[in-house]
Each structure stands twice: as C-alpha cells, then as structure tokens.
C-alpha cells in the first residue's frame, strides 16, 4: 500500500475514525498495530513473519542486555542480536550481490564455478526497520534508556505504519514514550497533518512522477552518448525527482502520524540549499545520517583519534551508507564520492590561514590560525553564500549519476556526455519542452530551498493569513487530482 493511492485514502479514513472512537487506549494501540500489519501485508503477507521475528527477538534480547550484569554475556547477546538482524538484512538484500561477486572472484582465480542464480525477494522496508531495531538493542547494551516494558508498545514502535517502509528512522526515545499515554490529534495537529500529507503527495505525484520522472527515465534509459544539454537536463531531472519522491514520502509520513496525534522526527530540511557537504548531510535523510554518525562514525572513533583516523572514519561511514542504499558497487561509489567531498571540505576548513596582526607597539606579527574558507553552516541567508550552495548542488548532481546508473559503464557514459567529451551518437534526445520544464522546476526548487532553508512549512503557514493557506492548499489538491493516474511506488521502497 502506498500513500499515493485511493486504497490508502480509504484505509487512512477508517484509521482516523477508529483512533477517535471512545474506546480504551490499549484498544486503540491494538488497532494501530493491526492496521500497520495490514498496511505492510499489502506488498507480501508472508514477510510479516520477518517483522514478528525481529520484533520478538529484539524485545527480549534488549531487556536481557539491560538487566544482564556480566559484561561478557551482554557482549554475547549484542553479537547475537547483530548477527540476527544484519544476517537477515544481508541474506535478503545482499545475498545475490555477495554470490555474484564471489562467482566473479572464483572465475578470476581460474575456478569454473557457475551456481544457479538465487531467487530472493527483497522485503519492503527491511533496511529501515532493521536499523530501527538495531538502535534499540545497541541503546540497551549501552544503557542509554530503559527497556520498553510492553510488548505491544515495542511492536508498535517497530511497525507503526507511517514510518515502517521508508522512514523516518525512529529511535525508541522519539516514539515509545508517545505510546505510553493516550495520543489524539488536536484540531490544529489534524489540520497541520493533513497539510503536510497534501504537500508530500504533491511532491510525489506532481513534481516527482508527473514533471520529472519521464525525463529522467528517458535519459538514463537511452544507452547512448548525448549532448551536454540533454545530459545535464536528465541528471537534474533525477536530482529533483529523488528529492521530491523521498522527501514527499517523509513529509506524508510525518503528516499521517500527526493526524493521529504522534510526532515523527524531521527527515529533510531543504538539502539543496546546503552550503557544503557536511551541511548537506545535516539536511538530507537526517535520520539516516544521524544514525550513521551515532552508531557507526562515533564508535569507530569519530574525530577523537587524530586527523588520519578521522578521514578513514568518514570514508568508512560514507561507504557503508552507500551500500545501505543498494546491493551494487555503484552505490558504494556514490557513498565514496560523498566521502571524498567531505575530505576536501574538511581539509579546506582545517587549513591554516595566515594573517597579519599589529601588536601594541605597532609591530606587524604573522599569526597562523585555522579558519573555514568555505562557510559550511551559515545560520542566516546571505546573498554571497548562494554560489557556494549552487556549487554544492551541482557536485551533488554528479554523485546522483552513480546512484541512478546500474553499471559503471553507464555512469561513465553519462559523465562523458555531461562534460561534452564525446560527440552525440544521434539527434538531441530530449524535446525542447522537456528541457524548459526541467529548467523551470529545478530553478523553482532551488529558489524555494534557499528562502526556506532556516524555517519549516508549518512555521511559514502559521504566519500566513488563513485564506492564503487555503488557496495554496486547494491548488495543491487540484494538481494532485489532475496528475494522479496510478500509485507509483516510492523510490526508496527498494532500499
């Protein structure tokens, strides 16, 4: 079931009615849990067994990790939990990838090994709910918070349908306490939630699917050398498509949860207005980047063990972050390229800068200090900072080439086309109308990101007169209805 379908509209309407009935809070939580399983079962009912297994095992292992006094046994329990969760993830998501690379390695070594290809179906959202349960067991091992007392609350934490399939990736302290006492949306929360849901569907249905997906698919599926104009239009179209698609899902998820009285963490904060790459990762898929920081980068040593180790830890984190997105070396390259960007940014930021200082007796003294040449995180909008944001965006677009391309051969073809290194193999690929459409949509997106980079939609809407909000909202709904044909799955469902 997807948010952008009429089935979900009916499903959500029923849930709103059930959640506002005068029944006990426990009964409402049971309704939410059953609805979450129904929501997930719409893809493939048998995979609910994986959810149950992960939920039950981590609930009891988490409690044991918190109460076990012996450190050796606690470590053993943690290892078993990690093996169980990551093993399940590796089998379903990376089983074919691992086997393919093993076969390639044996063939290189001269061993003729050709096993049958495995027919493994990837469960929807497995990367998201695996990371959700992993953070719980690790937190229990470190005793960062108390274990969840109720199996019902823990099950609902793992499977709560707004975030289940594609995030945001929630942590126990962010959601579990909300299940302990009755939550029902206020009138303002309901309006805000419906507004966010409408905005998220507009981003997905109108911007991603209707305006940009066709151009991106045409270009990336062309298979030939194109001119730089076609290449940049295709890459820019995908850059916009993936933002509107994924941010649209997160916005819808936050809105759906808010309509029920629950608050989910922010997952996007206008990332294409980022000034530098560390700023980008503070704005793009925030819950994943903070998860990788807290559960991978910092445990590896973070920046506490010297510059060399810091650079290594950054690269390891980004490579694993890339691999998390998909079982393909192009995703690893995507993460590695982001790691290189962060390396360069850190080197520039930490570079010693020489300046002249005047002492009390008038003598000029050369002072060496570390200063940031690139304004990585500027709290206020400044016109002179926009070129840095634009440069960051264009370099991010280069990384999307590896993210979208199925092979390195395809990625190199696109990069060659973008720089005009090879002559086009035929006439222009994209029509003039497509080029204009992409140019207008991406330009408006960048302008909107820039002017909204330090605020949120709800804060902005709260400052507007009611009739202006109503007018904009009506336009969004009309465009959604005019654009909606079939409910296309969100891009991040495959991750």
Secondary structure as GFF3:
##gff-version 3
##sequence-region A 1 495
A	DSSP	alpha_helix	6	19	.	.	.	ID=ss1
A	DSSP	alpha_helix	25	44	.	.	.	ID=ss2
A	DSSP	three_ten_helix	45	47	.	.	.	ID=ss3
A	DSSP	alpha_helix	48	67	.	.	.	ID=ss4
A	DSSP	alpha_helix	71	108	.	.	.	ID=ss5
A	DSSP	alpha_helix	126	142	.	.	.	ID=ss6
A	DSSP	alpha_helix	151	159	.	.	.	ID=ss7
A	DSSP	alpha_helix	161	164	.	.	.	ID=ss8
A	DSSP	alpha_helix	172	180	.	.	.	ID=ss9
A	DSSP	alpha_helix	187	201	.	.	.	ID=ss10
A	DSSP	pi_helix	202	212	.	.	.	ID=ss11
A	DSSP	alpha_helix	213	220	.	.	.	ID=ss12
A	DSSP	alpha_helix	228	259	.	.	.	ID=ss13
A	DSSP	three_ten_helix	271	273	.	.	.	ID=ss14
A	DSSP	alpha_helix	277	281	.	.	.	ID=ss15
A	DSSP	alpha_helix	286	292	.	.	.	ID=ss16
A	DSSP	pi_helix	293	297	.	.	.	ID=ss17
A	DSSP	alpha_helix	298	300	.	.	.	ID=ss18
A	DSSP	alpha_helix	307	325	.	.	.	ID=ss19
A	DSSP	alpha_helix	329	349	.	.	.	ID=ss20
A	DSSP	beta_strand	352	358	.	.	.	ID=ss21
A	DSSP	beta_strand	364	370	.	.	.	ID=ss22
A	DSSP	three_ten_helix	383	385	.	.	.	ID=ss23
A	DSSP	alpha_helix	386	404	.	.	.	ID=ss24
A	DSSP	alpha_helix	408	419	.	.	.	ID=ss25
A	DSSP	alpha_helix	432	452	.	.	.	ID=ss26
A	DSSP	alpha_helix	457	463	.	.	.	ID=ss27
A	DSSP	alpha_helix	466	483	.	.	.	ID=ss28
A	DSSP	three_ten_helix	491	494	.	.	.	ID=ss29
###
